[in-house]
Amino acid sequence: MTTGTQDLTERGQRRRLVEGVFLGLCAALTWAIYNIGVDIGRADGFSSADLAILRYAGAGTILLPLLLRRTGRLAAEMTVWRMLLLSVAIGPPFAFLINTGYGIAPLAHAVVISPGVTMIVANLLPVLFDGARLPRHRQVGIAVLIGGLIAIAMDQPPSKDPDVATLVGDLCFVGSGTLWGLFTYLVGRWRIPAIEAIGTISVLTTLVCLPVYLLAFTPASASMAQWGEQLFYQGVLGGCIAIIVYAASIARLGPGLAGLFPAIVPPLAVLIAIPYAGIWPNGIQLLGVGIAALGLILSLDGFAALVRRLRYGRDRWKALS
């Protein structure tokens, strides 16, 4: 009976691992497309405020029907201060930083710096506050990833905004990545139901910010097709699907391992942007993306297991020889 129970437990753990990895990959792909969409939106003349209101209003509209049916699930886990912290992590501050950064720095900087900082913060917070131990292979992976960020930071092309240095945009991406890493850690620690939490934050943010937006900002003079395109990128992909899928991955893998998947966004976004938006990275940007991707691979638990199996096979071979 004990062996049978252990088999079921191991099978369940493997299933959760496979599901978590699949969901993490889906979230990374969604973010890659979303990041390209933000870059297109800024090029089309949309401001940070335009993109932010589309993000929260779009996600809130989609999730409100589900939220009205399932509010009881949220009440047990979500206190006011938890809601405030999550609202800071994925609410207006995050949207302001990432959208502002896109108006200054190039796409290749955004898709490396922000996800890379997310991975670092999501892995360090459990160490600092929960006493968790960071495996050696993940320490090495994070160190390599930091090398990729340094390579990207060395590339300082002309700013999209002639009055602001590219470095300011990079710092915006550092801020957005830090906030997203905080969100990853908090969702994993509190085990909050994703749809209810994200829906509530989106609806409340829209109710608070929409009047301010209508009074204080002038909407971009874009076509209806462009507004619809950005509503899809911001509200459907960035504000809704990516966060829900990512939160589901956190629930299965924990914040540390799930926090690695944003680091897959750089190579995906750079590759997709070539045929999708005609954006070609330069040599330094490609080097930074490659180093960041290597850091992710080294950080994955599966890579460490593969290394152990290869060492075991080598030792067996030597013993038989």
N, C-alpha and C positions, 0 to 999 in steps of 0.2 A: 504493500500500500504506500509505503514511504517513497519507494522508487517511482511509482506511478504518479504520485503527487509532485515529486521533483521534476518529472518529465513534463507534466502539465505547466508547472511554474516556468521552466526553462522555455517551453514552447510559447507561453504567453509573453515572456520577456523578449524573445526573438521577434514575435509578431509586433510588439510595441516598438522595437528598434526599427524594423523595416518600415512600419507605418510612419514613425517619426522622421526617418530619413527621407521618405518619399514626400511627406508634407513639407519638410524643410527645403527640398529641392524645388517643389512647386512654388513656395514663397519666394525663393531666390529668383526664379524665372519671372514671376509676376513683378517683383521689384525692378528687375532689369528693364522690363518693358516700361514700367512706370517712370523710372529715371530718365529714359529716353523721351518719354512723353513730357516730362517737366522741362527738359531742355528744349523741346520743340515749342512748348507753350511760351517760354521766356523769349525765344526767337520770334514768335508770332506777336509779341507785344503784351502778353499777359503779365500783370504785376504779381508780387508775392501775395497781396491781399486777394486778388482774383482767384488764384490757384487755391489758396487756403479755404475760401468760402465754398468753392466747388468741392473740395475734398470732404468737408464736414457736412455740408448740406446734402451732397450726393449720398454719402454713406448713411447719414441719419435717415434720409427718405427710404433707402433700401431696407434698413434694419428696423425701422420703427414698427412695422406690423409684427415682426417676430418678437420685438421687445415687449409689446403690449401683451403678448401671450405668455411671456416667460419671466415677468418681473420678479416673481417669487423666488427664482433661483439665485438672483443677484443679491437679495436683501441679506441672506445669511453670511455672505463673504465680504460684502462691500460696505465699509463705513464711509463717513463723509471725508475723513482725512485721506483714506485710501483712494477715493474718487478724485480728490484734489491732486494727489501725487501722480496718478495715472493721467490726469488731464494735462499736467505739466509735461509729462514724458511724451505723450503722443498727441497733445492738443496744439493750440496756437503757437507756443514757443517753438515746438519742433517744426511746424509748418513754416513759420517765419524764417527760421535759420536755414532750412534746406532750400526753400524757394529763393531766398536772398542769395545764397551761395551760387545757385545756378545762374543768376543774373550777372555774376562776376567771374567765376572760375570755369574752366572747361569741363566737359562731361567726364573725361578720364580721371580728373581729380575727384569729382563727386563720387563716382562709383568705386573708388578705392578707399578714400579717406573716411567717409561716413560709415560704410560697412566694416572697415577695418577697426575703427575705434569702437564700434558696437561689439565686435568680437572680444576686444581687449577688456572693455568695461564689464561685459556680461560674465566673463570668466574671473575677473578680479574681485567683483563685489561679493560673491559667495565666500571667497578666501578671507576678505576683510571682516565681514559681518557674521558669517556662519561657521567660521573655522574649517571650511572645506580645504582639501588639499588639491593642488593643481598638479596633474600628472606630468612627468618629465617631458614626454613627447609633446604635450600641449604647451609647456614652457618654451620648448624649442620652436614650435610652430608660431607662437605669438612673437618671439624674438625675430624670426624670419619675416613675419608680416610687418613688424615695425620697420624692418629694412626696406620693404616695399613702399611703405608710406614715406620714408625718407627720400627714396628715389623719385617718387611722385612730387614731393615738395621741392626737390631740386629743379624740377621743370617749371619755370615761371613764364609762360607765354603771355602775350599782351592780354590785359584784362578785357572782358566784354564791356565793362563800364570804364571809360577812360579816366574817370575821376577817382576810381577806387582800385587799389592794388589787388592782384590775384591772390595774394596771401590772405587778405580779408575774407575772400570767398572760401579759402581753405579752412580758416578758423571757424567759419559758419558750419562747414561740414564736420569739423571736430565737435562742435556743440551739438549738432543734430545726432551724430553717432553716439555721443555720451548719453543723450536723452533716450535714444532707442535701446542702448545697453541697459539703462535703468529700467525701462519698461520690461525688457526680457527678464531681468532679475526679479522684479516685483510680481509679474504674472506667474513665474515659476514658484516663487516662495508662497504666494497667497492662494494659488490654484483657483484663480478666478475664471468663471465661464466667459469665454471670449466674446460670443455674440452679444450677451447682455451688457458686458462692460463697455465694449467698443460702441455699441448702439447708444447707450446712455451718454457716453462722453460726446459722441457726434451730435446727438440731438441737443444736449445742453449747450455745447459750444456754438451750434448754429443759432439757438435762441438768443444767446448773449452777443454774439459777434455780428449777426446779420444786420441788426439795426445800425450798429456802428459803421459797418461797411457801406450801407446804403447812404448814410449821412456824410461820411468823411472821405469816401473814395469815389473816383470816377471809373466805372467799368471800362475794360479794354474795348477799343473800337475794332473788334474782330467780327468775323461772319458767324452766323448761327452754326454753320458746320464746324467751325473752329471751337466755338463754345461747347458744342456737343462732344467733340473729340476730347477736349480737356475734362469734361464731366466724366467721361469714361476712364481716362487715365487717373484723374484725381479721386473721384468719388467711388468708382467701381473697383479699380485695381488697387491704388495706393491706400485709400481710406477704408476699404471694406475687405476684399478678398485676401489681399496679402497679409493683413494683420490677423484675420481669423485663422487662416491656414498656418501662419507662423505660431500663433498662440496654441493651436492644436499640437504642433510639433514640440513646443516647450512642455506641454502636459505629458508627452510620451517620453521625451529625452532628458528633460531637466534643462535649466537655463544655460549651464556651461556648454553642453554639447550642441544644443539648439542654437546657441549664440555663435557657432561657427558658420552657419549657413549664410548669413549676410555677406561673409567674405567670398562666397561664390559669385556674388553679384558683379564684381568688376570684370572678370573675363566674359561672363555672359553678356553684360551690357555693351562692352567694347565690340564683341563679335556681332551682336545683333544690330548695333548701330551702323555698321558698315553698309549692309544692304538696306536697312530700314530707314535710316536718316541720312546716309551718305557722309557720315562722320568718320574720318580716318585718324587713328591715333598716331602720334609720332614715336620715334624710337625710344625716348626716355619713358614715355607713358606706357609703351608696351613692356619695357623692362620692369617698371613698377608693378604692372598688372601681373606679369609672370612671377615675380618674387612673392607677391601677395597670394597668388594661387598656390605656390609651393608651400607657403606658410600654412594655408588651410589644410593641404594634404597631410603635412607633417603633424597637424594638430588632431586629426581625426583618430578616434579610438581604433577604427578598422585598420588604419595604416600601422599603428603600433602592434596590433595583433598579427598582421602580416609579417612584420619584421621579426616578431617572436617565432612564428612558424618557420620562417626562412633560417633563423639561427638554429632552431631545433633540428631542422633537416640537415643543415651543415654539420652540426655536432654528431648526428646519427651517422652521416656519411663518413666522417673522420673515424668514428668508433668502428664501423664496419671495415674500413680500409686497414 
